[in-house]
Amino acid sequence: MRNVPIKIKKLKIKTQNFGFLFVILIFAFYILIFDCYAAPCYGTKMPEKNKFFVGVGTHTIFKRYLEDEFGKLRSAQNFLLVSYGVFNWLSIDLKGGAGNIKQHPVGSDEVDYPTNFAGGYGFRLKLYDGKSSNAARNNESTAIKNKLANGAKIVFGFQHISVHPKSIHLGTVKNRAILDDWQVSLLASRDFSRKSGIPPAIKQWAGKKLTPYLGTRWSRVDYIHRVDDSRKRKMSDLTKSIGLIYGLDIAVTERIWINLEGGAFDSEALAGSINFKF
């Protein structure tokens, strides 16, 4: 009978472990099926000084509303991603690849511009890093400050994507289009391995494998339409430019990880990438 409490305790731990894994799976599932913003934010994982991150990523905009009679647009983009650490707190983000545009005016058929060149650039600033800050605060006796600092990161970012698909002819009229995608973001992440209330086995695994992040972003998409020599620029609906971002970095090895990103209150889209550290 003395072994009964021990067995019950082990059963509780196993139940907590399975529950925690279930929450992680649901979180990843919702990232894959729900809305995402415009240009991806890359998350809070940044290269150290003079180091590189290289990856391949895909970004699909399922729906983005435009002003006035221009209706809405869609776009599928695939990129080679490169991030370079200028300093430990500053990285430059570059991307090059291909993308298309599908624009659906109000009351008209969708116009399909075939895949051609797409590229982008941006930067990220690490505003706060709890791990490095903690090292400098070893002599502090305030437990609350240390608890808040452990594993926390705050990153500000700017990203721009430009898609230049092939021109098409509607009747005898030549039509060209460009998609310009702009966004600024503020993201925060927390290291699972430093969070209390999680079973030790799961904490050890999650701390090495998972880095969730949460934040906000302002975004705007411009649709530039050329008909012969006439050029019009239409912005996205600016009433849907600010919203919530949630994402997840999943470590495959020490040098390889997968990034998934979603959000709410903006365009319907999905972003994902696999990345390598050099």
C-alpha positions in Angstrom: 0.0 0.0 0.0 2.9 2.3 0.5 3.6 2.3 -3.2 0.1 3.6 -4.1 0.9 7.3 -3.5 4.1 6.9 -5.6 2.1 5.3 -8.5 -0.6 8.0 -8.3 2.1 10.7 -8.4 3.7 9.1 -11.5 0.3 8.9 -13.2 -0.3 12.6 -12.5 3.1 13.5 -14.0 2.4 11.4 -17.1 -1.0 13.1 -17.5 0.6 16.5 -17.2 3.1 15.6 -19.8 0.5 14.3 -22.3 -1.6 17.4 -21.6 1.3 19.7 -22.3 2.2 18.0 -25.5 -1.5 18.2 -26.6 -1.5 22.0 -26.0 1.7 22.3 -28.2 0.1 20.3 -31.0 -3.1 22.4 -30.9 -1.0 25.6 -30.9 0.9 24.4 -34.0 -2.3 23.4 -35.7 -3.9 26.8 -35.2 -0.8 28.5 -36.6 -1.2 26.5 -39.8 -4.9 27.1 -40.3 -5.6 30.7 -39.1 -4.9 34.1 -40.4 -1.4 35.5 -40.7 -0.2 39.0 -41.5 1.6 40.3 -44.6 5.4 39.8 -44.7 6.6 37.2 -42.2 8.4 38.6 -39.1 11.1 35.9 -38.8 10.6 35.5 -35.0 13.0 36.4 -32.2 15.8 34.1 -33.2 18.7 36.2 -34.6 22.2 35.4 -35.8 25.1 36.5 -33.6 27.7 39.0 -34.8 29.3 37.9 -38.1 27.1 34.8 -38.3 24.6 33.8 -40.9 21.2 32.2 -41.0 20.2 30.7 -44.4 16.8 29.1 -45.1 14.0 28.5 -47.6 10.5 29.8 -47.0 7.1 30.0 -48.4 4.5 32.8 -47.9 0.9 32.6 -49.3 -1.6 35.4 -49.0 -5.0 33.9 -49.4 -6.9 37.1 -49.2 -6.0 40.8 -48.7 -8.6 43.5 -49.2 -7.8 46.6 -51.2 -9.3 50.1 -51.3 -12.3 51.0 -53.4 -13.2 49.0 -56.5 -9.9 47.1 -56.6 -11.4 44.3 -54.5 -8.9 41.8 -53.1 -5.7 40.0 -54.1 -3.9 36.8 -53.5 -0.2 35.9 -53.9 2.1 32.9 -53.5 5.8 33.5 -52.8 8.8 31.3 -52.3 12.2 32.6 -51.1 15.8 31.8 -50.3 16.3 33.6 -46.9 19.6 35.0 -45.6 20.1 36.8 -42.3 23.4 38.3 -41.2 24.4 39.4 -37.7 25.9 42.9 -37.9 26.0 42.9 -34.1 24.5 40.6 -31.6 21.6 43.0 -31.4 21.2 43.8 -35.1 20.5 41.6 -38.1 20.0 42.3 -41.8 17.4 40.1 -43.4 17.4 39.5 -47.2 15.2 37.3 -49.4 15.1 36.4 -53.1 12.8 34.1 -55.1 9.6 34.1 -57.1 6.0 35.0 -56.7 2.7 35.7 -58.4 -0.3 38.0 -58.0 -4.0 37.1 -58.4 -6.2 40.3 -58.3 -10.0 40.2 -58.1 -11.6 43.6 -58.8 -15.2 44.2 -57.6 -17.7 42.9 -60.2 -15.0 41.5 -62.5 -13.2 38.2 -63.1 -9.9 37.5 -61.3 -6.7 38.6 -63.1 -3.9 36.1 -62.9 -0.3 37.5 -63.2 2.1 34.5 -63.7 5.1 33.8 -61.4 8.2 35.9 -61.8 10.8 37.6 -59.6 10.2 38.5 -56.0 12.5 39.8 -53.3 12.7 41.6 -50.0 14.8 43.1 -47.3 14.6 44.2 -43.7 16.3 44.3 -40.3 15.6 43.3 -36.7 16.8 45.0 -33.5 17.0 43.0 -30.3 15.7 45.4 -27.6 16.0 43.0 -24.7 17.6 39.6 -24.1 16.9 38.1 -20.7 19.7 35.5 -20.9 22.5 38.1 -21.4 20.8 40.5 -19.0 20.7 37.8 -16.4 24.5 37.2 -16.6 25.1 40.8 -15.6 22.6 40.6 -12.8 23.9 37.6 -10.8 24.4 39.8 -7.8 20.9 41.0 -7.7 18.7 39.6 -4.9 15.3 40.5 -6.4 13.7 37.2 -7.4 10.9 38.8 -9.4 13.3 40.6 -11.7 15.3 37.5 -12.3 12.1 35.5 -13.0 11.0 38.0 -15.6 14.4 38.2 -17.2 15.0 34.5 -17.6 14.8 33.5 -21.2 12.8 36.5 -22.4 13.5 38.4 -25.6 12.0 41.4 -27.2 12.7 42.2 -30.9 11.6 45.1 -33.1 11.6 44.4 -36.9 11.0 46.0 -40.3 10.4 43.9 -43.4 9.5 44.7 -47.1 8.6 42.3 -49.9 8.1 43.2 -53.6 6.6 40.9 -56.1 7.0 41.5 -59.9 5.0 38.9 -61.8 5.0 38.6 -65.6 2.8 41.0 -67.6 -0.4 39.8 -69.3 -2.6 41.0 -72.2 -6.3 41.5 -71.6 -7.5 41.7 -75.2 -5.0 43.9 -76.8 -4.1 45.9 -73.7 -0.9 45.1 -71.8 -1.4 44.9 -68.0 1.5 44.8 -65.5 1.3 44.6 -61.7 3.6 44.9 -58.6 2.8 44.0 -55.0 4.6 46.0 -52.3 4.3 44.6 -48.8 5.5 46.6 -45.8 5.4 45.9 -42.1 6.9 46.8 -38.7 6.6 44.5 -35.7 7.3 44.1 -32.0 7.7 40.5 -30.8 8.4 38.9 -27.5 9.4 35.3 -26.7 10.1 33.2 -23.6 12.3 30.2 -23.0 10.3 27.1 -22.0 13.2 25.7 -20.0 13.0 28.6 -17.6 9.2 28.6 -17.0 7.9 27.2 -13.7 4.9 24.9 -13.4 6.0 22.6 -16.2 7.0 19.0 -15.5 10.8 18.7 -15.6 11.0 16.1 -18.4 8.8 18.3 -20.7 10.6 21.4 -19.6 13.9 20.0 -20.6 12.6 18.9 -24.0 10.5 22.0 -24.7 13.3 24.3 -23.6 15.6 22.8 -26.3 13.0 22.4 -29.0 10.3 25.1 -28.8 10.5 28.9 -28.8 7.0 30.4 -29.0 6.6 34.2 -29.6 3.8 36.7 -29.5 3.6 40.3 -30.6 1.9 43.0 -32.7 2.5 44.4 -36.2 1.4 47.2 -38.5 1.3 46.1 -42.1 0.3 47.5 -45.5 0.1 46.1 -49.0 0.3 48.3 -52.2 -1.1 47.0 -55.5 0.6 48.9 -58.4 -1.3 48.4 -61.6 0.0 49.6 -65.0 -2.2 49.7 -68.1 0.0 50.7 -71.0 1.5 53.9 -69.7 -1.1 54.6 -67.0 0.0 53.7 -63.5 -2.2 53.4 -60.4 -1.2 52.5 -56.8 -3.9 51.2 -54.5 -3.3 50.5 -50.8 -4.7 47.7 -48.8 -7.6 48.4 -46.4 -5.9 50.5 -43.7 -8.7 49.6 -41.2 -7.1 46.1 -41.1 -3.5 47.0 -40.6 -2.8 46.3 -36.9 -3.2 43.0 -35.2 -1.8 40.1 -33.2 1.1 37.8 -34.2 1.9 34.4 -32.8 4.6 32.1 -34.0 6.7 29.1 -33.1 10.4 28.1 -33.8 10.8 24.3 -33.7 14.4 23.0 -33.4 15.2 20.0 -35.5 18.9 20.0 -34.5 21.2 22.6 -32.9 21.7 24.2 -36.3 18.4 23.5 -38.0 14.9 24.8 -37.1 11.4 25.3 -38.5 9.5 28.6 -38.2 5.7 28.8 -38.4 3.8 32.1 -38.0 0.2 33.1 -37.8 -1.9 36.0 -36.6 -5.3 37.7 -36.5 -7.1 40.9 -37.7 -5.2 41.2 -41.0 -4.9 39.4 -44.3 -5.6 35.6 -44.5 -2.1 34.1 -45.1 0.4 31.5 -44.0 4.2 31.6 -43.6 6.6 28.8 -42.9 10.4 28.2 -43.4 13.2 25.8 -42.6 16.4 27.5 -41.5 20.1 26.6 -41.1 22.7 28.3 -38.8 26.2 28.9 -40.0 
